[in-house]
Amino acid sequence: MTQVEKQELETKVKDVIDQLRGYLQADGGDIQFVELTDDKIVFVQLQGHCGSCPHAMITLKQGVEAAIKEEIPEIVSVERI
């Protein structure tokens, strides 16, 4: 993946995250993009209530990851730091 391709993919990922942010903020949480690896793995940080919620992994995998992969199928996974 070239640097330009990576930047374009990162922009798309950030756009999807921004679309999801309102839902997380409504529950007292938030999400921050951290990194997109060359292996197309997205790292995010869950913040606020989402950072300590026992359902955070479900939100991450069934919510955030599913939404990102639906819009950007080439993304392999979304992981939290």
N, C-alpha and C positions, 0 to 999 in steps of 0.2 A: 504494500500500500504506500503510495507516494505521500509526501507531506500535504500536498493540496487535497488529495482524496481524504486523508485523515481529518483535515480541517473542515471539509464539507460534511463528513460524517458526524464530526463532533458538533457542528452547528445544528444538524438535524436532531441529534440526541438532546441537545440543550433545549430545542424548541418543544419537543415532546415533554420533557421534564417541566418546562414552564407551563404547559397545558395542564399537567397533573398537580402542580403546586397548590392551586386553590383548594382542591379536595383535601390535601394533607393539612393545609393551614386551617381549614374548617374544623379539624379535629385537634387543633393545638400543636400540630407538627409542621415540618418542612423538610425539604430535600435539597441537597447541594451537589451539583456535578463536581467530581474530583478529577477523573482521568478516563481517557479512552486509550486502551493499549493497542499495540500493533496487531494483537490477536483478536481484536474487536470485542474486547470485554470492557464493559462500562463499570467504573467504580463511582459510587455515590456515598454521601454521608446523610443519614437520616438524623433529623434534629428535632428539638422540642419533645413533645410526647411520643413522637414516632421513634426517637432514639432509645427510649426505655420501655416501649409498649411490648407486651408479650406476643402480640400479633404482628410485630414488625416484619418478620420474615415472610409471612403470608402476604402482607401489603407489598413487600418488595418483589416477590416472585410472581404472585398472581395479579398484582396491580401494575406496578411500575415496569417490571420486566416484560410482562405480557403486552402492555401498551407500546413500549419501545419496539419490541420485536414485530408487532403488527405493522407499525409504520416503517420500520427499518429492518427487514428480515435478515440482513447480513450480520446483525449484532448476535454474538454467541451467547452472552449472558450479562446480567446486571448483578453486581455484588456490592455489599456495603463494606465500608472500612470501619 
